[in-house]
Amino acid sequence: MGQHESKPERRDVPIETLSHELALQFASKCYTHLEIAHFKDNFKTLADHQDDVEYWKEETLCRFLALPDSIRAGSVVYAMTNYLGAFPFPSLAPCIVTREAMLKVVTLLTGRYNKVLKRGDQDKNKLLFRSLAVFDRRNSVVVASSSTKGTSATSEEKGGIERSNSNHEGVHTAGGGFPIDQPVNDEEEEDDDDLALAALDALDAIEVFKEDQKKERKIHSAHVPVYNLERLIMLMLAFASLTPQDNTTQVCGALLEHQLAALERAARSIIVAFEPEHESISYTNFIRTITTVTPQLFRPLNPLFEHFLFSKHLNPGKHQDEGSEQKASIRTPLYEVQDQSTNILNDVLLAQLSFSFEITNTSSPASSSFFHCGARLNQLYSTASHGTSLSSFGRQVLSWRAGTLLVLRGTDVKSRQTHIIGAYLPDHWKEAGSTSQAESPSEIKATMFQLQPRHAVFRANKYNKSTPISYFSSKTGMALGGIIPASSRINASAQRPALGPVSLVIDEDFATATFQHDGDAGSAGAFMTDPLLEETQRTKSRMSTSTDVQPTKVTLDIDDLEVWGVSFVNDGAAGEDEITKQKKRLAWEEAEAARRRGVNFGGDKDGARHLLEMAGVVGDGNRSGGSMG
């Protein structure tokens, strides 16, 4: 099949035959013989049978992937499987989930197809949209079943297994997923589907695909139901830290009520960024949001479906399986919780961030999410633990010589709506006026974000030459993206920075903060606006009856503020890590502070330390003092 350039178009070959040939190409070129053996064993062990057909039900897929029942995403994932298994012929969807169909699903969702389809990456989002979409214009809001957990082979499934093009519901509807209606006969031309064209190019069957697609649904008449996408996003949030070697049950087991509520809040914030209308999301909004705001949203599907390539039954000693379970159980914590009742940072917040941007390990050029780059987060400062004084903030944060993650939770003084805003800063904080605030090349990777009430991302402006990414003055307060007034540039710490186009300015008493996102405020700021949020603000602000649009400027009562130092675990790295270095710097500062005070405690060392703890100079091991003033 590799010499297809010299072959004529195969117009008369049935599409079922071509679909089978593509699966064979995937099997031979995208996997090792051992991986195929593991895949076959996994499928055969759990398959149901009807006549001579082996297939998987929804319940089987959910059990194998260990999808949490409480999220109710099983029907959505199974519906996606029904569609992707028919690739590259839309008219064959929804298909029965046979071994051949499942192999295509795994190949597409893990990215293995790149070995056969050289130009397919850019079009994967379109394929994912199709797999989630409902094509009935009369009623585009179809909710996935929250109670169906798989069915036995019904008479509808029997008809579907025979694969009649006149019956597109079959197992798909019986399995609990949303139905896909019959094609609508439109005169509009369908967009080119590059991923499918690449597949058919490999089979010398481009014309066959084009003829099949003419009979199929038009993508611009389709919509993704909000409920279905929300359930899938919750699943992606829950599995954001997953790797192919992890035990899925241990990564996301039974969810407690507060964990489920956190997933729902985060998923709804992300859904808002898709600009849904009438409880559904259009193709245009889907693609725009995925490409600009959440480019890594579906990344957890890759390691999740990689689990098809390992079978316990083909490993008699089970050494690899035991190793996988051990890795999941002894995984080094990404961060240590200081106070469960007050912490803003949690796994769901980090999962949201992982959908939007990646960070770079200092010892590796590759970028990845917080979960997968060897990062460790160390709490440097928290209003709950260290008080609300600028001196306390400066002492805890300025001594850290690496990147930081700042998160602020506040309440809108007008709407009483909760906002979570923050930034990832790859460079360390500096006292205002100490050095140039926009001098580091790494600052172009700085990212400001909003996680509630709407997920939005504000990337560093690479053309910025003068506005500081971060600003701290022990006299006037702190800011992200704030503009230093011209009158205070000589004495940078003398005056508070003004609001930039995208900025967060925090008062010196840590009581209030002002967040601005205003595309009309100019383009000279440290951070760029979120284009989708900016467009929404401009459009809805002209509607006098619109009350659901976020204003360009919001004043917040600060509930909590945290700063986390970002360090990296480098196996075999020489020298001290940043945590050790900071402890030494703080110890030296404490000793210097005591020396400058000229306090003579004689031989009473315990009394001396107790007094220093009360003064906020020496930490008590868990809390580091700090004035509440």
Secondary structure, DSSP 4 states (H G I P E B T S, - for coil): -TTGGGSPP-TTS-HHHHHHHHHHHHHHHHS-HHHHHHHHHHHHHH-EEETTEEE--HHHHHHHHT--GGGT-HHHHHHHHHHHTTTT-GGG-S----HHHHHHHHHHHHTGGGGT-TT-GGGHHHHHHHHH-B--TT----PPPSS-------HHHHHHHT--TT---HHHHHTTSPP-PPPP--SSPPPP-HHHHHHHHHTT-HHHHHHHHHTS--GGG-EEEHHHHHHHHHHHHHTTT--TTS-HHHHS-SPPHHHHHHHHHHHHHHHHHT--BTTEEEHHHHHHHHHHT-TTTTTTHHHHHHGGG--GGG-TT-HHHHHHHHHHHSPPPSB--S-TTT----HHHHHHHHHH--EE-TT-S-EE-TTTTTEEEEEEEEHHHH-S-HHHHHHHHTT--S-EEEEEEEEETTT--EEEEEEEESSPP--TTSS-TT--GGGGG-EEEEEESS-EEEEB-TT-SSS-SEEEETTTEEEESPBPPGGGSTTTTSSPPBP-SEEEEE-TTSSEEEEEE-GGG-S-SSB---HHHHHHHHHHHT-TT--SSPPSEEEEEEEEEEEEEEEE--TT--S--HHHHHHHHHHHHHHHHHHHHT---TT-HHHHHHHHHHTTSS--SS-------
